[in-house]
């Protein structure tokens, strides 16, 4: 089977954000789209939204952390898998409680990888397939208060890159999409998760009621377009970072740890942390 003939797409986390729009656009392109949502309450909502958009979606409940849901997906004949489902846990690496850390990795890393294992082996038997991992710019760089989320996306980067080597002899394409700061609500919700922590607030290093996502955020259209194109096989680059205007900055920041001294900035607040104190939630990029 040539990769151009791949038509059946499974997109996880299609209830909102990037996955939602990519599912709609792939359906508009003529792909057979299985749009997976985390909970049953999202199923009818997404079906109604698809009808309003004039597209046909097969909407399924698929919680990537649920073994039964993952097994169910093996009956769908998936030819293109878009691992988009994910959550973001905001907070300092020394404050986030253990259950929240575990949940971050279960949703962003362990669950999607276990789902992919079964589907990838079906692709191998079929002789073709495409696997797209929705990673993040945070999988390549880090920022204060997003370290645990970033760690999960660094793990996704390692998995995707290794998987690309392992599956190339079986004609399986593997790619990543790396969104930067986009105004979908995801980044700002990440800075509200502390409200449900089961911990002792007096022991926290930071007062999270005073913090916000530290960067202005872009309109998400470039990610919608790129994710759709990568899933459709119209883009053949392994790593796809948006906005492209941040590629040079991203590459530069990857070099910073090689030059950093352990004594740099001791006794002073890092400017990125100060930005979290100064920024208002949902701040768009000017212009």
N, C-alpha and C positions, 0 to 999 in steps of 0.2 A: 504494500500500500504506500503510495507516494504521500509525502506530508501535505501536499496541496489538496488531497482528497479527504483530509481529516475534517469532520464536520460536527461531531457530537462533543459539546463542551460542558464540563462541570465547573461552576464557579461557586466557591464557598464564600460565606459572608456576603451574600447578595442582597440582603435586606436593606442595606444602607450604603452610602459612600461610594467608593471607587467600584466595588463589586456590583452594586446596583446598576450604575450607569453602564458599565462594561457589558453586563448581561443584556441590557436593552439594546445596546448598539450592535452586539454580535448577532442578536436575533434579527435586527434590521438588515444585517448583512447576509442573512440566509442560513446562519448556523443553527443547529439544533441545540438549544441551550437548556441545561438543567441548572436552575438557579436555586442554590441551597441557602436556607436560612437557619438560624440557631434554634428558634422555638416555634411551636405550632401557631402561636398568635400572629406571627409574621407571614404565614402562608397566604391567607386570604387577602391580606393587604397588598402583597406583592402581585398576586394574580389580578387584582383590580387595577393596580397601577400599570401592569402590562397591557391589559385590555384598553385602558385609557390611552396608552401609547400606540396601540394598534399592532402589537407584536404578540407572538405566541411563546410562552415560557413553560417549561415543566418545572413547577415549584415543589421543592422537597424540603422537609425538615431534616437537617443534618448538622448536629452538634459534633464538631471534630474531636471532642474529648470523649464522646460516647462510642464504645466499641460496637454496640448494636447498630448505630447509625452508620458507622464506617463500613461494617459488613454489608449493610443494605446497598451501599453505593457500588459494590462490586457487581450488582445485577444490572447496572445502567449502561454498560458498554461504552464507557468514557474513552474518548480518543484524545481529548485535550483537557488537561486538568489545570485549573487556575486556583492556586492556594492563596486565597485572599483573606479568609477569616482571620481576625486578630483582635487583640485588646491591648490597651496601653495602661500601665500602672505607673503613675507619677509619684515622685517622692525621692528623698535621698536614699542612697544605697545603704546607709546605716540606720534608716528609720523604717523602711517598708517591712511589715510583719511577714513571717514565714508563710502563712497560707496564701498571701497575695503574691509572693515571689513564685511559689509553686504553680499557682493558677496562671501567672504570666507565661511560664514555660510550657504548661500543659496545652494552652490554647494556641500559642504562637509557634511552638516547636514540636512537642511530642505528638500531639493529636494530628497535625497536618502531615508529619513524617509517616506515622502509622497508616494514615489514609493513602498516602502516596505509594507506600510499599506494595500494597495489594493491587492498586491500579497500574503501577509501573510494570508489574510482572504480567499483567494482561496485555499491556502495550508491547512488551517483548514478544509474547506469543503471536501478536498480530503483525509484528514487524515494523511498526511505526507508532509515533505518539509525540505529544508535546506537553511539557510540564512547565508551568510558569509560576514562579514564586514571587508573591508581592512582598518584597522586603521593605527597605526604608533607607533613606540617607543615613539614618541612625544606625544602620547596619555597617556603615563605613566610617562614620564619625561618632562622637559622643557629645552630650550636653549635660550640664547639671540638672538633676531631678528627673531625668529620663533614662538613667543608667541601667535599670533592670529591663525596661522595654528595649533599650539599645542592645543589651546583652542577648536578648532573645533574637533580635534581628541579626546580630553578628553570627549567632548560631545558624540562622537560616542561610546566611551567605556561605558559611562553610559547607553546609549540607548541599546547597544548590551547586556550588562549584565542584565538589567531589562527585555528586550525582551526574553532572555533565560528562565527566571523564568516564565514569563507570558504565554509562548507558549509550555512549556514542557508537559502540560497535553493534548495538541493537537498533540503530536508526531512531533513537529517541532524542528529540530536541529538548534542551533545558535552558531556561532564561530567567533573569530576575528583572523586576521593575522596582525602582528605588525612588519613591516619592519623597520630596523634601517637605518643608512646612506649607501645607495647603489648608485652606479654610473650609473644612468639612464638619467641624465640631469635634473631631477625634482628638486633636491636640489639647483643646481646652477641657474636654471631659477627663483627659489624663490627669489634669491638675485639680480634679475634684474627688478622685478616688480615696483620698485620705479621710474623707468625711465618714466612710464606713469601716475604717480600720478598727479592729478589736485589739487595742493596745493601750498603754498609759500615755496620754498626751503630754504629760509633764516630762516624760523621758525623751521626747522628740528633740532633735537638734534644731529643727526649723519650725516656724509658725506658718503652716501652709495656707492659712486664710489670707496671708499677705502676698502670696506668690501667684504668678501667672506664667503661661507659656512664654518663653523669653524672646521669641522672634515674631516679626510681622509675617503674615501668611498670604500665600498666593491664591488666585482663583484656580480651582481644581481642573479646569478644562484640559490642560496639557496632559495630565495623568489619565483622564478618561480616554483621550485620543491614543496615547501611547500604549496603555494597557490593552485596549481593544485591538490595536495593530499587532502587538506582540502575540496576543492569544490567537489572532487570525493568521499568523505566520507571514505577515506583511513586512515585519522587521526581523532581521536575522542577527542582531547584536546580542551577546549574552547579557551584558549589563546595560540597563536603560534607566538613567537617572533623569528625573524632572524636578524642577525646571533645569533646562540645559545651561542656563546662566550660572548655576551653582556648581558646575562640574569642576572648574578650576579651583574654587575655594575648597571643595571636597577633597580633591587630590592634595592640595596644600596641607590641609588639616591632618591628612593621613601621615604626613611626614613629621608633624609637630612632636609626637612622643619620642622620636629618635633624637631630637635636639633638647628636649626638656631635662632640666636638672631637678633633683629631688628637693632642692632648697628654693626653687623658683617660687616667688610670691608668698613665702611663709609669713604668716601674721597679717596678711591682707586678704580682702574678699576678692575672689575672681570676678572679672567684669561680667561674665555670663550669668553668674548668680545675681549680681546687681541688676542685670536686665530683667530678671524674673520679678524683682521687687518693683521695678519701674513700669513694666508693661501692663497694659490693660488687656483683658481677655478679648479674643476674636478681633485682634488688630490686623486690618488688611495691609498689604504692601501698598505704599503710596503710588499713585499713578497707574 
